[in-house]
């Protein structure tokens, strides 16, 4: 990893984990773990589409 990639990774992780990520050492292993975290998060988003949403106010529950 070059310096710019490390800075970009650190910036991204600080947004997610706040000040904790400031002290982390940015390396290939952490990059690969972050990539896995982001790529597998889409599975959660897809699964959430099957969760029933609250019925909007004024709608008939059986038609919704």
Order of alpha helices (4+ residues) and beta strands (2+ residues): alpha-alpha
